[in-house]
Amino acid sequence: MITTIGRVLATGVVVALGFGIVANLAPIGIWQMFMACVGWALAYFGDELAPLVGVTSSPSTSQYIEPVIRGIGWLFLLLAFGLFLVRMQRIW
């Protein structure tokens, strides 16, 4: 249930950032969308993308690796959203 909510939230954040980038409100448009897409992929798929990050997991360590990978994905999403908020507040 928590995974499903996280996936829906991650998708919503990426869609919202995509609209902001299309409306030319992003300070570094293409790189910000790249960060958002990488963050979405890590937050959405989690443990399945662990080998791409360089983390190998076994079935016994999967329960520990997946939250870390999803957390890294959410950090990318928050960084991209933070850049959007900085632009909206006219700080940058």
Residue pairs with C-beta under 8 A, 6 or more apart in sequence:
3 46
6 43
6 70
7 43
7 44
10 39
10 40
10 43
10 44
10 73
10 74
10 77
11 40
11 44
13 36
13 40
13 77
13 81
14 36
14 37
14 39
14 40
14 77
17 26
17 32
17 33
17 36
17 80
17 81
17 84
18 33
18 36
20 26
20 84
21 29
21 30
21 32
21 33
25 84
25 87
25 88
26 32
26 33
26 83
26 84
26 87
27 83
27 86
27 87
27 92
28 83
32 80
32 83
32 84
33 80
35 76
35 77
35 79
35 80
36 76
36 77
36 80
36 81
38 73
38 76
39 73
39 74
39 75
39 76
39 77
39 78
39 79
39 80
40 73
40 77
41 49
41 73
42 49
42 53
42 69
42 70
42 72
42 73
42 76
43 70
43 73
43 74
43 76
43 77
44 73
46 66
46 67
46 69
46 70
46 73
47 57
47 62
47 65
47 66
47 69
49 69
50 56
50 57
50 65
50 66
50 69
53 69
53 72
55 65
55 68
55 69
57 65
57 66
83 92
86 92
